[in-house]
Amino acid sequence: MLRRVGAGRLGGLIALVVLIVIASLLSDRFLTVPNLLNVLRQIAIVGILAMGMTFVILTAGIDLSIGSILGLSVVLYAGLLESWGLPVAITLGMLAGAGAGLVNGIGVAYAGIPAFIMTLGMLSFARGLAFIYTGGTPIPILDETFYNFGNGYFLGIPIPALVLIATLLVSAFVLGMTPFGRSVYGIGSNEEAARMSGVPVRLYKTVVYVISGGLAALAGVVYSSQLGIGTPIAGQGYELDAIAAVVVGGTSLFGGKGSVWGTFIGTLIIGVLANTLNLNGVDPFVQQLVKGALIVVAVFGMSRANRT
């Protein structure tokens, strides 16, 4: 299994290098420091979401609700900041995201509801809560300290990029160095065998959805601080971008194979591709077409690799 994970990551890394070379040839602005920092800032939200999605997909699950959970957390941050202050607002928003993930996990692991159906329901439920909370009206964010999460720099690096890197390192440690992480791979490879080996399968499957929901709320911190407003439509479609990053990074949709390092590379590939297309004035609708083609090619390559 480790050999396949490494091979998938190496293939993604080669694809990223080739893409960077092509991008630098197409535009002399690509390799400038401001543009590269901009790419890191732009991929942060999807990258954080994709880290949580990786945990879920490694167990052969799926989480379609993370975009809506992000949106719910965004309006909570905006609504609670002025009256309760920054620490309380962030804490309650993060708890709401993790709580939504907990509901997903219980539904999937204990009630036996298919992950697609359970998280699709949460997608609508969380989005509905966001609209009810705001009355459909965006809430302005006036706390200037909060803006630093999405727009500030530390040692010359955008803070959103540092949040993404920290999330990557913690996720990589959990998946690669802890019994829980090894069990996540085992559940995705063969759930029944993992259960017979003494792994608390239902508990661990619940935990991965809590992680996914919590990271969606963390991405919501970056999103709302960048936008400066809490809107109930925040995060629409982001779940698809996160899934795309995971798949392009080589994680199998059938579970048991992949890594957050591969997901990070997949996020970079999508980010660099989007940036290159923007620099060269490609129509946004064409960009969606290219992204869709990239996902199909990645899944095709993965299926071919699984047959060998």
Secondary structure, DSSP 4 states (H G I P E B T S, - for coil): -HHHHHHHHHHHHHHHHHHHHHHHHH-TTTTSHHHHHHHHHHHHHHHHHHHHHHHHHHTT---TTHHHHHHHHHHHHHHHHHHH-HHHHHHHHHHHHHHHHHHHHHHHHTS---HHHHHHHHHHHHHHHHHHHHTT--EE---HHHHHHHH-EETTEEHHHHHHHHHHHHHHHHHHHSHHHHHHHHHHH-HHHHHHTT--HHHHHHHHHHHHHHHHHHHHHHHHHHHTEE-TTTTTTHHHHHHHHHHHTT--TTSS---HHHHHHHHHHHHHHHHHHHHTT--HHHHHHHHHHHHHHHHHHHHHHHH-
